[in-house]
Amino acid sequence: GFDERFSSAMTAWIPNSFGSWAGIGGNVVNSGTPAKTEGVLSYGHKTYSSLDYTVEMQRDGSSLAANFLYIRCTPTPETDNGGISSGYSFGYNNAGSFVVGKIRPGTGWTTLKEWTPSQAIRPGDWNTLRAKASGTSLQFYINGILVFAVTDGEFDTGFVGFGLYDGSGGVLRIRAATLQTTDGLGAASDTAK
């Protein structure tokens, strides 16, 4: 696994074509992408199957512009708007809703959980998104609260990453991204980092 605090060069992280990622004040920041495009930063050194992945993020600007973490994903080749080509996606917005889906090559987005309001989200503030995966079991948390669990076995391994949609809607800041490999969903702590 890894524990990235973005205090040094981001040599392990690979950007997609859209957006400008930079280390600023201990955060990695995307200062915007063109409208209706995605800015993605993926951890490029290893693929993971059983995992416990946490990203601490904050977004200002538009209440409807979405922020995501990705698991078991394939970042390249990118979609036309800069999105990952396959994998699971877990996102939220500052309107206080979250969504879970998967992206299939050539088919695009399939919703696993429609946009759903959640009091776990802190609009405009720092939010901790967490995804746990073991076999076909997937669990998704916001600020330590389990908001969705599903059984889905389409993607069993891949890269992890994070990003934003429609960067014209504001700046995304990431202050930490951590990953533990697990032997099962109970092998890693249930307390959000």
C-alpha positions in Angstrom: 0.0 0.0 0.0 1.0 3.6 0.4 0.4 6.7 2.6 0.7 9.8 0.4 0.7 13.2 2.1 1.8 15.1 -1.0 4.7 16.7 0.7 7.3 15.7 -2.0 7.4 15.2 -5.7 4.4 13.3 -7.1 6.4 10.9 -9.2 4.1 8.0 -8.4 1.0 9.8 -9.7 0.1 10.0 -13.4 -2.2 12.8 -14.7 -4.6 12.5 -17.6 -4.9 15.0 -20.4 -7.1 17.5 -18.6 -6.5 19.9 -15.8 -3.4 21.1 -14.1 -2.3 19.2 -10.9 0.2 20.9 -8.7 1.5 20.5 -5.1 0.5 23.6 -3.1 0.9 23.9 0.7 0.9 20.2 1.4 -2.1 19.5 -0.9 -2.3 18.4 -4.5 -4.6 20.8 -6.3 -6.4 20.7 -9.6 -7.1 24.3 -10.5 -9.6 23.5 -13.2 -10.4 21.5 -16.3 -12.4 22.6 -19.3 -16.2 22.3 -18.9 -17.6 18.8 -19.1 -14.2 17.1 -18.8 -12.5 15.1 -16.1 -9.2 15.7 -14.4 -7.8 12.3 -13.2 -4.7 11.5 -11.1 -3.9 7.8 -10.8 -1.4 6.0 -8.7 0.7 4.3 -11.4 3.1 1.9 -9.6 0.8 -1.0 -8.9 -2.6 -2.6 -9.4 -4.7 -3.7 -6.5 -7.4 -6.2 -5.9 -8.2 -6.5 -2.2 -7.9 -2.9 -0.9 -8.9 -0.3 1.6 -8.4 3.1 -0.1 -9.0 6.5 1.5 -8.8 10.0 -0.1 -9.3 13.3 1.9 -10.6 16.0 -0.5 -12.2 19.4 -0.6 -13.9 21.2 -3.4 -15.0 24.8 -3.7 -17.1 26.4 -6.4 -20.1 24.8 -8.1 -22.4 22.8 -5.8 -23.1 20.3 -8.6 -19.5 19.7 -9.9 -18.5 16.2 -8.8 -15.3 14.8 -7.1 -14.4 11.1 -7.3 -12.1 8.3 -6.2 -11.5 5.4 -8.5 -10.7 1.7 -7.6 -9.8 -1.3 -9.8 -9.6 1.1 -12.7 -7.7 1.4 -16.0 -6.9 5.0 -16.5 -5.7 4.7 -20.1 -6.8 5.0 -22.8 -8.8 7.9 -21.6 -12.4 8.5 -22.7 -13.0 11.5 -25.0 -13.7 13.7 -21.9 -10.6 12.5 -20.0 -12.3 9.8 -17.8 -10.9 6.4 -16.9 -11.6 3.7 -19.5 -12.8 1.1 -16.9 -13.3 0.6 -13.2 -15.4 1.7 -10.2 -16.1 5.3 -9.4 -17.3 6.8 -6.2 -18.1 10.5 -6.0 -19.9 13.3 -4.2 -20.8 17.0 -4.8 -21.3 20.0 -2.6 -25.1 19.8 -3.0 -24.8 16.9 -0.5 -25.2 13.9 -2.7 -23.1 10.9 -3.7 -23.0 8.4 -6.6 -21.4 5.0 -7.3 -20.9 3.6 -10.7 -18.7 1.6 -13.0 -17.2 2.4 -16.4 -16.9 -0.3 -19.0 -14.7 0.0 -22.1 -16.7 1.1 -25.1 -19.9 1.2 -23.1 -19.4 4.0 -20.6 -21.0 4.7 -17.3 -23.3 2.2 -15.5 -24.9 3.4 -12.3 -24.7 1.2 -9.2 -26.2 3.8 -6.9 -28.0 6.9 -8.2 -27.2 10.3 -6.9 -28.4 10.1 -3.3 -28.5 12.8 -0.6 -26.4 12.0 2.5 -25.9 13.9 5.7 -22.4 12.3 5.9 -21.2 14.9 3.3 -19.8 18.2 4.6 -20.5 20.6 1.6 -17.5 22.8 0.8 -15.5 21.4 3.6 -13.0 18.5 3.8 -14.6 15.1 3.1 -13.0 11.6 3.5 -14.0 9.2 0.8 -13.2 5.5 1.4 -13.6 2.4 -0.7 -13.0 -1.2 0.5 -13.0 -4.1 -1.9 -12.5 -7.8 -1.4 -13.5 -10.3 -4.1 -17.0 -9.2 -5.2 -17.8 -7.2 -2.1 -17.5 -3.4 -2.4 -18.1 -0.9 0.4 -18.2 2.9 0.2 -17.8 5.4 3.1 -18.1 9.1 3.5 -16.5 10.6 6.7 -16.5 7.2 8.4 -20.1 6.4 7.6 -21.0 3.5 5.3 -23.2 4.9 2.6 -23.4 2.0 0.1 -22.4 -1.6 -0.2 -22.8 -3.8 -3.3 -21.7 -7.1 -4.7 -20.2 -6.7 -8.2 -17.4 -8.8 -9.7 -16.9 -7.1 -13.1 -13.5 -5.7 -12.2 -11.3 -7.7 -9.9 -8.1 -5.6 -10.0 -6.7 -2.3 -11.3 -5.2 1.0 -10.4 -6.6 3.6 -7.9 -6.9 7.3 -8.3 -9.0 10.4 -7.8 -10.3 13.3 -9.8 -13.0 15.8 -10.6 -15.6 16.5 -13.2 -16.1 19.9 -14.8 -13.2 21.8 -13.2 -14.8 25.1 -14.4 -16.9 24.5 -11.3 -14.0 25.1 -8.8 -10.8 23.9 -7.4 -10.2 20.4 -6.0 -7.7 19.9 -3.2 -6.4 16.5 -2.0 -4.4 16.4 1.3 -4.0 12.6 1.7 -4.5 9.4 -0.2 -3.8 6.1 1.7 -4.1 2.5 0.7 -3.9 -0.7 2.6 -4.0 -4.1 1.0 -6.4 -6.5 2.8 -7.1 -10.2 3.0 -10.8 -9.5 3.5 -13.1 -6.6 4.3 -12.5 -7.2 8.0 -8.7 -7.2 7.8 -8.3 -3.4 7.8 -9.7 -1.0 10.4 -13.3 0.2 10.0 -12.4 3.6 11.3 -12.0 6.2 8.6 -8.5 7.7 8.5 
